[in-house]
Amino acid sequence: MFVQTSFLGTSLKTCSKCAAGGARLPSSVQSLLMTGYDMDGSGSGNLNPRRIKSSGVSNDRRMFKVTFVLPSESRVYSGRELQNVATTKMVPFTSWYREQQRIMKMGGRITKVELASGTPQRNVGNT
């Protein structure tokens, strides 16, 4: 039997003939085969009406003002062995964790985080 699935959201395709004798499969086996679903939850299975929703709040305009210190990349030209550069950047609330990881991987240190826009103590859960 030949079963082909796609991970891009297309439906499950099956061939209902056996490879050996060319005989058709019973309808109960065919219906069992058609209950599969793809990795994103699409397909003819029982997960079809459910979709994985983003945990972010739609139209979220909260921004963080982040001040961090990074080691300079031009150590050769500076007279010191290591020179730190302080930078201030506006970071959206939804990409805060990604930006924090990027700063830490570059060897930086976050010194101050402020809420630049939005209201403090706002509920961050899904509404």
C-alpha positions as CSV (number, residue, x, y, z in Angstrom):
1,M,0.0,0.0,0.0
2,F,1.2,3.5,-0.8
3,V,0.6,6.4,1.6
4,Q,1.9,9.9,0.9
5,T,1.7,12.7,3.4
6,S,2.7,16.3,3.2
7,F,3.9,18.6,5.9
8,L,2.8,21.8,4.2
9,G,-0.9,21.4,5.1
10,T,-2.1,19.4,2.1
11,S,-4.5,16.6,2.7
12,L,-3.6,13.0,3.1
13,K,-3.4,11.0,-0.1
14,T,-3.8,7.2,-0.2
15,C,-3.9,4.6,-2.8
16,S,-6.5,2.0,-2.0
17,K,-5.0,-0.8,-4.0
18,C,-2.6,-3.4,-2.6
19,A,0.8,-3.4,-4.2
20,A,1.0,-7.2,-4.5
21,G,-2.3,-8.3,-6.0
22,G,-4.0,-5.1,-7.1
23,A,-7.0,-6.0,-5.0
24,R,-9.0,-3.2,-3.5
25,L,-9.1,-2.7,0.3
26,P,-12.3,-3.0,2.3
27,S,-14.1,0.3,3.0
28,S,-13.5,0.0,6.7
29,V,-9.7,-0.1,6.1
30,Q,-10.0,2.8,3.7
31,S,-11.9,5.0,6.2
32,L,-9.3,4.1,8.9
33,L,-6.5,5.2,6.6
34,M,-8.2,8.5,5.8
35,T,-8.4,9.6,9.5
36,G,-4.7,10.6,9.5
37,Y,-3.7,14.2,9.9
38,D,-0.6,16.3,9.0
39,M,1.9,17.8,11.4
40,D,0.1,21.2,11.6
41,G,-3.3,19.6,12.5
42,S,-4.8,19.9,9.1
43,G,-6.3,16.9,7.3
44,S,-9.4,14.8,7.6
45,G,-8.6,13.6,11.1
46,N,-10.5,14.5,14.3
47,L,-8.1,17.5,14.9
48,N,-9.2,19.3,11.7
49,P,-11.3,22.0,13.4
50,R,-8.6,22.8,15.9
51,R,-5.7,25.1,15.1
52,I,-2.7,26.1,17.2
53,K,-3.1,29.7,18.0
54,S,-0.3,32.2,18.8
55,S,0.1,33.0,22.4
56,G,0.6,36.7,21.6
57,V,-2.2,39.3,22.0
58,S,-3.3,40.7,18.6
59,N,-2.5,44.4,18.0
60,D,-0.1,44.5,20.9
61,R,1.8,47.8,20.9
62,R,3.8,47.4,24.1
63,M,7.5,48.2,23.7
64,F,10.4,47.9,26.0
65,K,13.2,50.4,26.2
66,V,16.3,48.2,26.8
67,T,19.7,49.6,27.8
68,F,22.5,47.1,27.5
69,V,26.3,46.9,27.4
70,L,28.1,45.0,24.6
71,P,31.9,44.5,24.3
72,S,33.2,46.4,21.3
73,E,34.2,44.6,18.2
74,S,37.1,46.9,17.4
75,R,39.5,45.8,20.2
76,V,42.4,46.0,17.8
77,Y,42.0,49.8,17.3
78,S,41.2,50.7,20.9
79,G,44.0,51.2,23.3
80,R,42.3,49.1,26.0
81,E,42.0,45.3,26.0
82,L,38.2,45.5,26.2
83,Q,36.0,48.4,25.7
84,N,32.2,48.3,26.5
85,V,29.6,50.2,24.4
86,A,26.3,51.1,26.0
87,T,23.3,50.9,23.7
88,T,19.6,51.7,24.1
89,K,17.1,50.0,21.9
90,M,13.3,49.7,21.5
91,V,12.1,46.1,21.6
92,P,8.6,44.9,20.9
93,F,7.0,42.9,23.7
94,T,6.5,39.8,21.5
95,S,10.2,39.5,20.6
96,W,11.6,40.4,24.0
97,Y,12.9,37.0,24.9
98,R,14.6,36.5,21.5
99,E,16.3,39.9,21.8
100,Q,17.4,39.0,25.4
101,Q,19.0,35.8,24.2
102,R,20.8,37.6,21.3
103,I,22.3,40.2,23.7
104,M,23.5,37.4,26.1
105,K,25.0,35.4,23.3
106,M,27.0,38.3,22.1
107,G,28.5,38.6,25.6
108,G,26.5,41.6,26.6
109,R,24.8,42.6,29.9
110,I,21.4,44.1,30.2
111,T,21.5,47.1,32.6
112,K,18.0,48.6,32.5
113,V,14.5,47.7,31.0
114,E,11.6,50.1,31.0
115,L,8.1,49.9,29.6
116,A,8.2,52.5,26.8
117,S,4.6,52.3,25.6
118,G,1.6,50.5,26.9
119,T,0.2,50.5,30.4
120,P,1.9,48.9,33.4
121,Q,0.3,45.9,35.1
122,R,-1.7,45.0,32.0
123,N,-2.9,41.4,31.9
124,V,-0.6,39.5,29.6
125,G,-2.9,36.5,29.2
126,N,-4.9,35.7,26.1
127,T,-8.2,37.5,26.0
